[in-house]
Amino acid sequence: MSLSQRISQRILSGGPISLAEFMEAALGDPEFGYYMTKEPFGVGGDFITAPEISQIFGELIGLWCAALWLQLDSPSSFHLVELGPGRGTLMADALRATKTVPGFQQSVHVHLVEMSPKLQQVQQKTLGSSGHTIKWHRHIEDVPHGVTIVIANEFFDALPIRQFIQTEAGWCERLVSVNSDQQFEFSISPHATEETEIPAQLVDAPPGSLVEVCEAAEAITKTLSHRIQTNGGAALIIDYGYLKPAIGETLQAVSDHRFTDVLKNPGKQDLTAHVNFSSLADAARQQGAEVFAPLTQEQFLYGMGLKSRLARLTNTTTPAQTHDIKTAATRLTAADQMGTLFKVMVIGVKNSTPPAPFA
Ligand SMILES: C[S@@+](CC[C@H](N)C(=O)[O-])C[C@H]1O[C@@H](n2cnc3c(N)ncnc32)[C@H](O)[C@@H]1O
């Protein structure tokens, strides 16, 4: 039975499911889920992420981790945790870049939180020569306690969301049903949702308004914020998203670098939604942690020394290589590419000194 058939049967026997349930199955079904079966990154895959575009991205994140570690008085043992590490490229570049920082390599314990056994194998291969003993976990809760530095690039956008629509009867959940042609289609819950489910600023939005809520992102942010507040450390979150609660749909499906129908071919295409950074910030503050206001990816990368790294890297390269390296850097930073859509937020210990380049 295919994943589509399995989800259809579930809907036909139990009634329409939430979009979050549909996404959970499409991305994480142990047998057919997108991340369980595919290695989607790069030109030959479905999409490309920043660490796969340029090594500078992971290197500057490595330097960010090292600068934070120095700011924390160089603890002799700490956990460096990456959420959703993809191919492991970011971590490999980050670890390589920190080799120049005395003591860092001896103090770091590397942990990867990854749900896909297939991608764990890819990460193992990428990081096999890093010289570090890597530990894999299914959830952040499984990482041992101690000073913790968390990095998460394009992790939160991959978490399942729910959608609600303002109707004459109040806010109702958007559900996934099966039509008479056995195709998935959207429907609306017949019962209104508790208003507490809707971001308070948007409760009075006009009829027809659509709101997205990512409970998984809020729960994970609470867990990691609590850990940071009690154990020390910080979390660096990078993703495409928006800064204030907003009306409108951002759910998207991507296959072979093209947008596709979100309800078609579950398990065969990527599904993501833009990240609501204000809800992550609220979740962190509820745990007593400090939030350092989001910068754009462009501000963050230049603030971390992109210009000097670029100059150094192109010192000895051929004109063609220099062109490629500079084009990749532009892709990460240009306003019409990834530079402003992507935001960078840090969660730290209450009243701690802002980390670079947030000061
Ligand atoms: C879009 S990819 C980002 C990959 C990588 N960070 C990068 O920048 O190339 C999302 C990653 O998160 C993982 N992932 C998605 N949902 C997860 C979850 N709930 N728990 C753990 N890992 C998850 C995926 O398997 C994948 O490795």
The ligand as a MOL file (V3000), in Angstrom:
LIG
                    3D

  0  0  0     0  0            999 V3000
M  V30 BEGIN CTAB
M  V30 COUNTS 27 29 0 0 0
M  V30 BEGIN ATOM
M  V30 1 C 15.3060 21.0680 5.2640 0
M  V30 2 S 16.3150 19.8850 5.9970 0 CHG=1
M  V30 3 C 17.6100 20.9510 6.6070 0
M  V30 4 C 18.9450 20.3060 6.5250 0
M  V30 5 C 20.1600 21.0700 7.0350 0
M  V30 6 N 19.9520 21.7450 8.2790 0
M  V30 7 C 20.6820 22.0170 5.9950 0
M  V30 8 O 20.7000 23.2200 6.2580 0
M  V30 9 O 21.0900 21.5570 4.9350 0 CHG=-1
M  V30 10 C 15.4630 19.3780 7.4620 0
M  V30 11 C 16.2080 18.3760 8.3180 0
M  V30 12 O 15.4910 18.1890 9.5300 0
M  V30 13 C 15.2330 16.7920 9.7270 0
M  V30 14 N 13.9690 16.7400 10.4680 0
M  V30 15 C 12.7660 17.1630 10.0470 0
M  V30 16 N 11.8450 17.0250 11.0330 0
M  V30 17 C 12.4990 16.5080 12.1040 0
M  V30 18 C 12.1070 16.1740 13.4260 0
M  V30 19 N 10.8630 16.3220 13.8340 0
M  V30 20 N 13.0560 15.7030 14.2650 0
M  V30 21 C 14.3320 15.5630 13.8690 0
M  V30 22 N 14.7630 15.8560 12.6130 0
M  V30 23 C 13.8620 16.3380 11.7400 0
M  V30 24 C 15.2190 16.2330 8.3320 0
M  V30 25 O 15.3610 14.8430 8.2870 0
M  V30 26 C 16.3860 17.0070 7.7230 0
M  V30 27 O 17.6160 16.4920 8.1390 0
M  V30 END ATOM
M  V30 BEGIN BOND
M  V30 1 1 1 2
M  V30 2 1 2 3
M  V30 3 1 2 10
M  V30 4 1 3 4
M  V30 5 1 4 5
M  V30 6 1 5 6
M  V30 7 1 5 7
M  V30 8 2 7 8
M  V30 9 1 7 9
M  V30 10 1 10 11
M  V30 11 1 11 12
M  V30 12 1 11 26
M  V30 13 1 12 13
M  V30 14 1 13 14
M  V30 15 1 13 24
M  V30 16 1 14 15
M  V30 17 1 14 23
M  V30 18 2 15 16
M  V30 19 1 16 17
M  V30 20 1 17 18
M  V30 21 2 17 23
M  V30 22 1 18 19
M  V30 23 2 18 20
M  V30 24 1 20 21
M  V30 25 2 21 22
M  V30 26 1 22 23
M  V30 27 1 24 25
M  V30 28 1 24 26
M  V30 29 1 26 27
M  V30 END BOND
M  V30 END CTAB
M  END
